Amino acid sequence: MRQSGDCRTDKRSLPGIPSLDGYPAGQGDHGLLETALRGPSRRLDRPIDRLVESVPGTRTRDRSRRITGQSTVLLVGHPNVGKSALFNRLAGANITESNYPGTTVDYTESELRLDGEAARLVDVPGTFSLDPKDRAEAVAVEFLDSNPEAVTVCVLDATWIERGLNLVLEVLERGHPAVVALNMWDETREKGVDVDVDALSALLGVPVVPTVATEGVGTDDLRTEIASAPTTSTETIWERLPTVPEAVDDESVAASTRDELGAAAPDEDILTPGARWDLVDAIVEECVTYHDTELSLAELLGRLAVAPKTGLPFAVAVLYGMWSFFGTVTGFFTDGYFVPLFDDVWLPWLQDIFPMEGSWLYFLIVGDPAATNSFEAFGILTSGLFVAVGVVLPAILALYLLLAILEDSGYVARLAVLLDTVFHRIGLHGFAIVPMVLSFGCNVPGVAATRTLETDKQRFMTMTLLSVFIPCGAQLGVMLSLIPQYTGYILLYLLAGFFVFGAILNRLVPGSSPEVAIDIPPMRQPRLDNVATKLWLRLRGFVTTAIPFVLFGVAVVNVLYLGGAIEWLATALQPVLSGWFGVPGETVPALVAGFMRKDLAVAQLSAVSMTPFQTIMSVVMVSIYFPCVATFAMLLKEGRESGGALKVLGGALATLVAALFLWGGLLRLIGIALGVA
């Protein structure tokens, strides 16, 4: 994993700029691996002011264009530079969040009003470079390629502009009309950064606007510049290239430098990576001054959170807080509000007004007419709606609220870096901890959170492993009430299975787990408006897309019940499960019910007469058995959006069958060896 930190030692030493391969690695202030993806600094043989004067078009902007009703404006930049906050300030009322066609990469778009004209405004997925290394970066490049006339707003972190200047130069090379937004301008003073905006604009040949997106500062000026954004020709960029000093102590270095700078032919108008970083050095040398400042409390917390000795206790505290908050929110809404609403109001009303009691249609829509609660009714508008709205929606609410807060605070990237080594052993990266932790509350938001992972292989592995081995919060609650003295051992056994089968899947599933670049933003206090906007967009997307899948899954289960398939399946599986796992045949109905609700299945086991080990065995079987209908529906949804629903479901089902028989069978062998089975 490549990382870039918020610490700084020298403005010409750029630890952690994620862009290119093949450059030397160094050690950052955190003592963790950082990668300086640039060549060694080289001295220029002519002053920067002469370099500016020699570049046509940098002092005057006669290549400008006007926004029309068919124009597109793209917000482009590294992750965590405030693009989304700037988008929210510029966007109109109608904001939509979508997946890029054929991918699970989210992007947001709206309408931008400029001089009475409407333009399409797109918050492009964050990218470090236009040489894509993952799916999100590929989508960002595709946006630029498919909109060659789009005005590109390059959003930079004003406190460390050299990290983003390489991306700006790549955009300018493509000939896009461009504007540079120096965001987080309010933080430059406290961090001792002084940027000469006029000089920077002159060097780049495009407008440069300081902004504070969270406060709306500079957004009016940005709108004005977007309306008449200029272009800078690629010939201009080539002219800006510094020449190599004629006299260099090390002749071999001079020769290699000349070769590198000459690698890009003028007719291609594309700079080599090393040449582009030389130009970044020259621009920063002229336009930016850094002053020594005292370490702030936020910077100190940021460093402590990523250092192994202090970061691990910090992570334990954060994860425990997440778990407590998750359980409190879901319990408050589900038990305190939705259970009384559905059981005391909604279910009796449906049973009274719906005709044809006892018919197959009644059973499909309402469920069992003798049911006294929505759990037991098993109808589309009773159990289906209750699971979707009363159980999953509160979990999704808590999930997205937690993620928005942690994202805005800058902690998610630090947690991912801290745990990357552990997950790397099974072909995943540190970001897999987020869906894994969330799955302990509910597998549905855990599966949804896997879309932040980089590759199809990682998404499939994480979705499969957490849906098989991670028990949800409701199931854990029932386990604690049924067998509290054994719940900890069961959790350890399931977590061991997560990593064992993760290692197996890593070898069997085709695809790679490429090096991932994680930008470590500064720690800061989350803003209420940012959190609220993210929460609203994500909740709206869930309500309009995921809930129909849950209702459809309940309908399928009911059809199977009506057709006798469930009863046949229970009869067919009874000798296999009883003989292999050594549990009574009475556990089979609980396993079948587990497809609707895992916690309900565990609760049903309490009515079966079993030994303590048989109870443990049965609970493990329920945990590894088929995911609940809501998780099953989410697997189908995420698989479909990845372009391979059948592959995802088929692979997940094959894994759970193997895990059920192998990992469950191993537990029985352990019980036999210990004399308790």
N, C-alpha and C positions, 0 to 999 in steps of 0.2 A: 504494500500500500504506500502510495506516495502522499505526502502531506505537506501543507504549507501552513506555517504558524503565524501567530500575530506578534511574535517577537521580532526584533530587528537589531542587528549589530552594525551593519554598514549598508549604505544605500546601493553599493555596487556589488554586494554579496547578497544574492537573492535566494535564500533557502526555500525550497519547496515550491518553486514555480512549476506547476504541472503542465508540460507541453510536449517535450521531445525526448526521445530515447538516446542513449549513448553519451551522455554528459556525466561528469564526475559527481559522486555523492558526498555529502558532508554531514556533520553533526550539528543539530540545532541546539537551542538553549534547553530544550526539554530532555536531551539525551536520547531522543528517539531518532529513527532514520528519517532524514529529510533529503530531498533530491534537488540539487541546483541544476536545472535543465537549461544551461546556457554555456557558451564558451567562455574562456578567460577574458577578462577586461583588456582592451587594447587602447593605447593612446591614439588620439586623432592628430593628424599632421596639419590641420587647419582649424582656426577658431570657429566656434559654432555660429557666430554672427555672420561670418563669410559664407558658411554653409547655407544659412537661411537665405542670404541675398542671392545665392546662385541658383536657388530653386524657383522656377517660374510658378506663379499662381499662389504663392504663400501669403503675399501682402494684400492681394485683391481677390475677391471671390466672384469672378464673372461667370462661373460655371454653375450658378444656382438654378433651381427649378422651383415651381410653385406646386403646392398641394392641390390636387383635383379630387373630385368625388370618387374616383376609382383608385386612389392611392392607398398604399399600405405603409405603415410605420412599424418597424421591428425594434423591440427593446432587446439588446444583445449585451451579454457580459458574463463574467464569472459568477458562479453561485455565491450567495451571501454578500452581494454588493448593494442590495436594496432595490433590485429591479422590480420586484413585486410591489413594494411600497410606492415606487415611482409610478408604476402602472395604475395603481389604485387612485393616485392623485390626478392622473391624466385621463383616466377612463370615464366613459359615460355611465349611465344607470344600468344599461343592459350588459352585464358581464357573463360570459359563458366559459366554462371549463370543459375541455374536450381531450380525447386521446388522438394523437397524430395517427392517420390511417395506417393500419397494419402493425401498430405498436401499442404498448401500454404507457407511453410517455405522455404526461399531461402538459398541456399548454393552455394559456388563458387569452381570450381576445375580447375586445369591446370596440366601441366607436369613439373616435377622437374628432372633436369639432375644432376646425381651424379656419378662421376668416369666413365663417358661414358655410364651409365645405366639410363634408363628413369623410373621414378616412378610417380604414381598418387598422386598429391598434392591436399588436400581438406581443405578449410577454413570452419570448422565445425561451426554451429550456436553457438553463445555465451551461456554458461551455468555456473551457480554458483555451481552446484553440480551434481553428477551422480544419485541422487535421484530426478527424474524430477518432477517439479511443473507445467510446461506448455508445450505446443506443441514443442517449439523450443528446450527446454532442453531434451524432449523425443527423438527428432531427433538426438541430439548430442549423447545421450546414445546409440541409435540404430546404429550410425556410429561405435562406439567402439565395440559394441556387434557383428556386422556383419563383422568386420575386426580385429579379435583377434591378428593377427600377425603384424598389422600396427604399424609403428613407430609413437609415439605420441609426438608432440612438445607442451609442456605445456607452454603457454605464460602468464607471470606474470607481473604485474605493479611493477617495481623495487623500486618505492618509498613507496610501502606498500605491501610487499610480503606476510604478514600473511593472507591477504584476499584470496590469491590464493593457499596457501600451502595445505589447506584442499582438494582442487580439485586435486592437484598433488598426494597426498597420496591415494586418491580414484583411480586414474589412475594406480598407482604402485601396489595397491592391486589386480588389475585385471591382472597383469603380462605383461602389454604392454612394449615393448622396448620404452624407453622414453629419452627425452632431455628437459631440462628446459631453456627457454629463458627469461632472465630478461630484459624486454623491457622498454623503456623510461629511459634508464640508464643515459642519459644526465641530467635528472631532479633531480637525487638523491642528487647532490651536493647542488643545490640551496634550496632543501627542508631539508637539514641536515640529510640525510640518508646515513649510511655507512654499506655496505653489504660485509661480508667476503665470497667471491665467492668460494674459495677453501674449506673452512669449510662447506659451504652449500652443495657443491657437495659431500663431504665425508659423510655427514650425510644422504643425500638422496640416495647415491649409483649410481647416474646418472650424466652425464655432465651438468654443469650449464654455460650458455653463456650469458654475458651481450650484449645487442643489442640496437641500436637506429634505428628502422625500417624506420623512415622517412628519415634518412640520409644514410641508407645502412650499418651502422656501425655494425660489428659483424656477418653479414650474411654469410661471407665466413667461419668463424669459425663454425657457426651453420651448414652449409652444411657438413663440415668435420665430426662433431659429429653425425649428422643424419645418415651418411653413415655407421657408426659402433655403433649404439645406443645399450646400454646394457639393460638388464632387471634386476629388483630387485624382488626377490621372496617374496611372501606374508609371508613366515616364517621369513624373515628378518625384515619385518615391525612389526610382532608380537614381535620379540626380542627387538625392539626399545622401546616398551612400558615402560614408567616409572612405577616403583612400588609405592605403596602408603606408605607414611611415617608411621613408626610403632607408633610413638607418635604424636598424634594430640590433640589439646586442646579439640575440640568438637568431642566426640566419635561417635555421630550420623552422623556427616559429614564423618568421616573415614569409617564408616560402609557402608553408601550409596555410597561412592567412590569405595570401594572394590567391591560392587555389580555391579556398572556400568562397571568397568574395567574387571570384570569377566564375563560380559554378552556375550562377543564374544568368542566362543570356539576356541582353537588353531587349531582344524582341519578345521575350516571354514576360517581361515586366514583373517577375516574381522574385522576391529576395530569398536567399538561402536562410536557414534558421540562424546561423551564426551572424550573418550580416544584419539580419533584422534586430538581433539583440545588441549589436554594436550601435545601431541607430537609436535603440531605446536608451542605451548608456549615454549617448550624446545628448539626447533630448532631456533626460533627467539631470545631467550635469549642468545644463543651462537653466532649467526651469524650476528645479526643486532644491530646497535647502532643508536639512534636518537639524534640529537643535536637541540637545540633551534634555530629557525631562525625567521626573521621578516616576517610579512605577505606581500606577493607580491600583486601587483595590480590585477593580474588574480584571485588569491584566494579571494581577497576582492570583486571583481565583482561577483565571483561565489556565495559567501555567500549572497550578496545583492540581487542577482537574485532569490534566493529561499526563502528568508524571506518574509512573507506576506506583511508587511508594505512597503517595497521597491520593492518587486518582482512584485506586481500587476501593478504599473506604468511602470516598466521595460517591463513587458509582453505586455501592451498596445502599447508601443512604438515599440516593435519588431513585433507584429502582424500588426500594421499599416504599418510598413516598408515592411513586406511581401506582404501585399495587394497592396501597391503602386508599388513594384517591379514586382509583378505578372501581374498587369494591364499594366505596361509599356512594358514588354517583349512580352506579347501576342498581344498587340495592334501594336507594332512595326512590328512583323513578319506577323500577319494576315492582318491588314489593309495596312501596308506599302509595303508588298512584295507579299503575296499569293493572295490577292484579285485582284490586277492588273494582276498577272501572269495567274490566272485561267479565269478571265473575258475577258481579252483582247487578250490572246494568246491561252490558252489551249481549252476553249470552242469553239471559232470560228474555230479552226483547226479541232476539232472532228466533228463539224457540217458539215464541208466541205468534209472531207475524208470518213465519215462513210456512207455506202450505205443504201438503204431501208428506206428512211425517211418516217415516218408515220406508220411503222410496229411496232408490239409489241416488237420485238428485239431491234429496234432503241430506243423506249421509255424506255426499261429496261436498256440499256447500256448508252445512251446519254441523254434521257429524252425529255422534251418538246422542239420541234424544234424551237418554237418561243421565247424561253427564251433568255434573254440578259445578264444574269449573272448566275453563278454557284449555287447561292442560290435557284433560281427558277426552275432550270432545272430538278432536282430530278432524275438524272441518276446515275448509279453505278460509272462511270468514270468521272462524273461531280460533282454533289452534294456529292456523296459518298466519292470520293477521296478528294474533298475540305474539307469536315468535318473532315476526318481522318488526312490529312496532313496539311491543312491550318488553322484549328481551334484547333483540339485536340493536335497535335504534339507540337506547340508552348507552349500550356498550360503544357504539360508533361515536356518539356524542362525546363520551369521556375520552375515547381514543384520539379523535381529531383535536379536541381541546388541549390534551396533553402534548400532542405532537406540535401544534402551533406554538405553544408556550416554549417548549424545548428548542424548536427551530429558531424562534426569535431570540432566545437567550444565547444561542451559539453553543449549546452543550451537546447536541446530538452528534456533531462531528467529533467531539472529544471522546465521547463514549465509544464511538465506532473505532477510533484509533486505538483506544486503550485495550479493546477486546479483539482486535484484528488478528493477533497471533494465534489465539485459541481457535477461531473460526477458520483461519487459513488452512489448518490441518485437514479440514474436510471439504476444501474447495470453495468456501464461502469467504466473505469479507465481514468486517466489523459491523457494517450496517445491518446484518442479519439479526443482531440483538434486538432491534426495534420490533419487528413482527413477532419474534419469539416471546418477548416479554408481554406484548399485547395479547398474545394467544392465551396466556394464563388467565386473562380476563374473559376473552371470547375468541374462538378461532376465526370468526368471520372478519373482524377488523385486522387480525393478524395476517390472514390471506390477502386482504386488500392492501396492506402495507408492503407486501413483497414487490409491488410495482416500482418501488424506489430502487430495487436492485438492478445491477448492470446488464446481465445477460439472461437469455432464456434458460440456460442451464441452472444458474443460481436461483432464479425465480421458481423453477420447477422443483428443485431440491428443497428449497425452504418451505414452499407451500405443502409439499408432500410430508416432510418431516414433522412440521408443526401440527398438521391435521391428524397425523398418526400418533405422535408421542406426547404432545402437550395437552394436558387436561384443562378444560375451561374453568373459570371461576365458580360457576354453578356446580359443576361436577366436583370440584375440590371441596366446596361447602358440604355437599352430601357425604363425601368420603370422610371428612373430619367428624361428622356426626355419627357415621356408621362404624368406622374403624379408626378412631383418632390416633391410637397407639401405633398403627402401621402406615399411616399416610405418608410420613417422611420417607420411609423405606421404599414405598411405591414410587414416589416422585424421583428418588435417586435412581431407581431401576429404569424408569422411563427416560430420564435424561441421559443415562448411559446408552440406552437404545438409540436416542437421537444422534449421538456422536458416532456410534458404531455403524449404524445404517447410513449415516452421512458419509462416512469414509467409503462404504461399499458403493453408494450411488455415485460418488465422485469418480470412481473408477469405471463404472458401467455406463453412465450417461454421457453421450458425446457432447463435445463443446469444450470451451476453455473458460478459465477464470482469470481474465487478464488483470494486470496491475491496475489498480484504481486510484485516481487522484482525488484526494479529499482536501478541500480548502478549509482551514480552521479559522473561522471568523472571530472577531473580538467578542468577549463576553459582554452582554449588555442587558438592561432591563427590558423585558417584552413590552410592547405597546398594545394597549387594549384594542385600538382600531384595527391594527394589523391582525391580531389574533381573531377578532370578530369577523373580519372579512374572509380569512382563510376558513374559519369554522363554517360560515354560511355557505360558501361555495362547495365545500366538500360534503356537507350534510345534504344540500340540494341534489348533488350528483348521486349520493347514495339512495335517497328517497325515490328518484326517478329511474334508477337503473337496477339496484340490487333487490329492492322489495318485490318487484314482479317475479324475480327468479325464485325467491323464497316461497311465494304463493304457488308458483308452478310446481316446485318440489313437493309441497304438501299435497297438491292435486294428484301427482304421480303416485305417491304413497297410498292415497285413498283408493285410487283405481286398482292398485295391486291388492289391497285388502278386499275390495269388492269382487275381484276376479279370483280370489282364493290363493293368489300367488304367495302371500305372506305365510299363510298356514302351511302350504306345501313346503316352503323354504324352511320353516321351523322344524317340520317333520324330517326333512332330508338332512339337515345339519345336526340333529340331535345325537345320533350315534358317533359322528365324527368328533364333535366337540367334547362329548362326554368321555369318549375313549382316549382322545389325545391329551386333553387338559385335566381329566380327572375331576370334573365338576358335575353336579347333578343335572339331569335333563331339564329340570325346572328353570334353569338359567337361560334357556334358549329364547323364551318370550321376552325376557329383559334385553337380550342382545338385539332382538328385532325392534323393540321399542326404542333402543338407543339410537336408531336412525332418525327418530324424531327429536329426542332430547337425551343427551348422555346422563344428565343428572337424574332424570326420571328413571332411566335404566338402573343406575346405581341404587336408587331408592327402592326399586322393585326387588333388588337382591336381598334387602333386609328381611323380606318375608319368606325367604328360602332357608330351610334348615341346612347349615353347612358348618364344617370345621373352620377355625380361623384361617388356615392356609387356603382352603377352598374359597373363602371369602376374598382373600387377597388375590388369588388366581382369577376369580370372576371379575373383580374390579379392574385388573390389568387387561383382561380380555375386552371389557367394555371400552377401556381407554384406547386400545389399539384397533378395535373393531371399526366398522364403517363410520366415517364422520357424520355428524348430525346433518339434517336436511339443509339447514342454513349454510353450513360450511360447504356441503356438497354443491349447493347452488352457486356459492361464491367461487369455488374451484371451476365450475363450468363457465361462469362469467369471465373470470380472468383468463382461462384457457382460450375462450373464443376471441377475446381481444388480442391475445398473443398470436392468433392465427392457427391454433392447434388444440381445440377443446378436447377432441378425442385422444390426442397424445397425452395431454395433461391428466385427464381422467383415467385413461388406461394405465399410464405409468404410476399414478397415485394408488390405484386399486391393486395393481400388481405388488407394489411395495407393502401395502398394508396386509395383504394376504401372506406375503413372505414374513413380515414382521410378526403377524399374529401366530403363525405356526412355529417359526424359528425362535423368536424372542419369548413368546409365551411358553413354548415347549421347553426352552432352556430354564425358565423359572420353575417348571414342574420338576425337571431333573435336579435342580438345586434343592427343591423341597424333598425329593426322594433321598438325595445324598445326605441331607440333614436329618432324615427320619421324621419329617413333619407332614409329608404329602400323603 
